Amino acid sequence: MANANGYADFARFVEQAAAAQALAWRSMERVADLHLQAIEGHARAATGLMADAMLAPDADALRAVLARGEHLQREGVERAATAAGDIMDVAVATATSLGAMVGRPARA
């Protein structure tokens, strides 16, 4: 099966495909980690706020907790924006690496 799809060596083609797939999987794993870190930050902030709200002894304390919630919301948006930027960086690095792997196939 020499010269399959323009590749002089089919084994080389398979190796390149496997390397590209491994790179894609590593990138997907990194993206999933970034998502989970952002979700974990959101969950921590929300549970802490809810715990403080349930333990508020009076209305003034509850107002202070709710005011802090506004600040936590801004932090959540910043955390999401940072995660999106990091995910974009992973996507660009992956595309660059995949582009470097792709080259003109060796001709027989």
N, C-alpha and C positions, 0 to 999 in steps of 0.2 A: 504494500500500500504506500509506496514511495510517492512523494509529491502530492499528498492529500491536501486539498485546499491551498495549494501554493507552497506548502511546506515540504522541504526536501526530506525531512525526517519526521515521521508522524510521532515518534516518541518525544521529540523536542516540543512539538505542538501540545501534546498532553501535559508535559511538565510545565509549560507556560500557562496553560489553562488552569492547572492545579494551583500554581503560584498566584494567579490572579484571583481565583476563588478564595484562597487562604487570606489574601490581603483584604478582600471584600468582607469576609467574616470577621477579621480582626477589627476592621473599621466599624462594622455593625455592632460589635461588642462594645467598643468605645462609646458609640452613640447611645446605646442602651444604658451604659454606666452614667453618662452625663444626664440622661433623662431621670434615672433613679435618684441621683444626687439632688436634682432640682425638686423632685417630688418629696424626697425625704426632708428637705429644708422647709417646704410648704407644710408638710404634716407636723413637723416639730413646732413651727410657729403657731399653727392653728390649735394644736392640742394645748400648748402652753397658755394661749390666750383664753381658751375655753375653761381651763382649770382655774385660771385667775378670776374669770367672770363668775364661776360657780362659788368661789370662795370669798367674793367681795362682801364685806360686812354691811355696807350701806350703799345708798344711791350715788354718793360722791365717789366712792371707790370704784363702783361700776362704770361711772362716766370716765374715770381715769383709765380704766382697762379698755373701754371702747375707743378712747382717743389713741391709746397705744396700738389698737387694731388698725387704725388708719396708717400709722407708721409701718406696721408689719406688712400691710398691703403694698406699700411702695417698695419695701424690701423684696417682696415676692415678685413684683414686676421686674425689678433689677436682676433678681436671680434668674428669672425666665429669659430675660434678654441676654444675660451672660451665657446661659446654657445654649441659647440659639446661636450665638456667635461662636462658641466652642464647637458646636455641631457643624457649623459652616466651615470652620477650620479643618475639621476631620474630613469633611466631604472634599474640600479643595486638595488636601494632602493625598487623599485616596485617588482622586481623579488624576493628579499629577503622577503618582506612582504607577497607576494603571497605564497612563499615556506613555510613561518611560518604558514599560514592559512591551508595549505594542511597537513593533517596528516592521520594517519590510521583511517579509519572510525570506529565508534563505532559499535560493533557487538551486535546483539540481544541475 
